[in-house]
Each structure stands twice: as C-alpha cells, then as structure tokens.
Amino acid sequence: MSWREIKHEDVYSDEQLKARLVDDLAHWYLENGWIRRQYKTSGWKATLMVVNTVGHLAEAAFHHPDF
C-alpha cells in the first residue's frame, strides 16, 4: 500500500507504534511524536558522510527527515 492510500484508521496509535518499534526496530524510539534514533560516529568527517548518505536516500524516497 502506498503512503497516499493510508486512511486515518490505518495509522498506528502511540502504543502500537512503541510496540512495533520494540519488536522490529530496537534502536528507534518515540519521543514527543517523533520517531528517533541516535547515532555515534568517530568524528565530524564520519558524521558528515552519514548525514549526506541519509539525505541522498531520503531525497530518492521523497522523504525529508529532520536532523
């Protein structure tokens, strides 16, 4: 199903989302309505490479995450 086809009743509640994150995405968490994950890198060069890679993949998927 495309994200454009999702109806209100198909949206996860906060409790369902938290359970799904625990089961499927252990390093992600829900905070103040945002799905988040923290990454640690070896320094600013590695951080820049991660941000550019995520930005490229997000652009290809027509998604724009907040960093």
C-alpha positions as a printed Julia matrix, in Angstrom:
67×3 Matrix{Float64}:
  0.0    0.0    0.0
  1.29   3.43  -0.9
  1.57   6.05   1.85
 -1.0    8.05  -0.12
 -3.54   5.26   0.31
 -3.3    5.13   4.11
 -6.51   6.15   5.8
 -6.83   7.57   9.31
 -7.94   4.21  10.7
 -4.73   2.62   9.34
 -2.45   4.89  11.39
 -0.74   3.35  14.43
 -1.58   4.66  17.89
  1.36   5.67  20.08
  1.08   2.39  21.99
  1.01   0.31  18.78
  3.95   2.26  17.4
  6.02   1.8   20.56
  5.32  -1.96  20.49
  6.24  -2.15  16.81
  9.47  -0.27  17.39
 10.43  -2.62  20.24
  9.7   -5.66  18.08
 11.13  -4.52  14.75
 13.43  -1.52  15.26
 15.08  -1.93  18.64
 17.31   1.17  18.4
 14.46   3.54  17.48
 12.11   5.22  19.95
  9.1    7.53  20.01
  9.68  10.92  21.63
  7.25  13.84  21.58
  5.5   12.48  18.48
  8.76  11.88  16.56
 10.36   8.56  15.7
 14.03   8.97  16.6
 17.36   7.21  16.66
 20.76   8.37  17.82
 23.98   7.5   16.05
 27.52   7.81  17.31
 30.29   8.33  14.81
 34.06   8.51  15.11
 34.15  12.24  14.39
 32.87  15.1   12.26
 34.0   13.57   8.95
 32.07  10.36   9.6
 29.06  12.37  10.78
 29.1   14.4    7.58
 29.25  11.21   5.49
 26.3    9.69   7.4
 24.18  12.84   7.04
 24.92  13.09   3.31
 24.11   9.42   2.77
 20.82   9.63   4.68
 19.97  12.86   2.85
 20.59  11.22  -0.53
 18.46   8.18   0.32
 15.7   10.37   1.76
 15.62  12.52  -1.38
 15.35   9.41  -3.55
 12.35   8.3   -1.44
 10.74  11.79  -1.47
 11.14  11.94   2.31
 12.85  14.72   4.23
 13.87  13.78   7.77
 14.83  16.32  10.41
 18.42  16.04  11.55
